[in-house]
């Protein structure tokens, strides 16, 4: 319990700049129900999930392109990208954060927010 109390509370404002930039780039392409999950202390493979959905594969691709362009400006390259072909679930792994761009159906099916329900959650 004392560890939790001494842990600095994360807020939307204190999120890392690259996470905030990814959120902004996603919202510019009208992503829906965007959330950031703070996985620090819960997962060892990344610090944050950025999860959203679009209304079509075309919109999902536009969101992906927007995030890619913004990260390139900041000289940040993804370690890997998966799912661009079908654009049902595009995953961009930047190491310290992972961007998930889902179709609404895929988001409901995989339900990452429920799977990682213990993580602090920020809605945008």
Residue pairs with C-beta under 8 A, 6 or more apart in sequence:
7 41
8 14
10 38
10 40
10 120
12 36
12 122
12 124
15 23
15 36
15 48
15 122
16 47
16 48
16 96
16 97
17 74
18 71
18 74
18 76
18 94
18 96
18 97
19 36
19 48
19 50
19 97
21 70
21 71
21 74
22 50
22 67
22 70
22 71
22 94
22 97
22 99
23 34
23 36
23 50
23 124
24 70
25 63
25 66
25 67
25 69
25 70
25 71
26 34
26 50
26 52
26 63
26 66
26 67
26 99
26 101
27 34
27 124
28 66
29 54
29 59
29 62
29 63
29 66
30 54
30 59
31 52
31 53
31 54
31 63
31 101
32 52
32 53
32 54
32 55
32 104
33 52
33 53
33 123
34 50
34 51
34 52
34 123
34 124
35 50
35 51
35 52
35 113
35 121
35 122
35 123
35 124
36 48
36 49
36 50
36 51
36 121
36 122
36 124
37 48
37 49
37 51
37 112
37 113
37 116
37 119
37 120
37 121
37 122
38 47
38 48
38 119
38 120
38 121
38 122
39 46
39 47
39 48
39 49
39 116
39 119
40 47
40 48
42 116
42 118
42 119
43 116
46 93
46 95
46 96
46 97
46 98
47 96
47 97
48 96
48 97
48 98
49 97
49 98
49 100
49 112
49 116
49 119
50 97
50 98
50 99
50 100
51 100
51 102
51 107
51 112
51 113
52 63
52 100
52 101
52 102
53 60
53 101
53 102
53 103
53 104
53 106
53 107
54 60
54 62
54 63
54 101
54 102
54 103
55 104
56 103
57 86
57 87
57 88
57 103
58 87
60 87
60 88
60 90
60 101
60 102
60 103
61 84
61 87
61 90
63 90
63 101
64 81
64 84
64 87
64 90
64 92
64 99
64 101
67 92
67 99
67 101
68 78
68 92
71 77
71 78
71 94
76 94
78 92
78 93
78 94
79 93
79 94
79 95
80 91
80 92
80 93
81 90
81 91
81 92
81 93
82 89
82 90
82 91
83 89
83 90
83 91
84 90
87 101
87 103
88 102
88 103
88 105
88 106
89 100
89 101
89 102
89 103
89 106
89 110
90 99
90 100
90 101
91 98
91 99
91 100
91 101
92 98
92 99
92 101
100 112
102 110
113 121
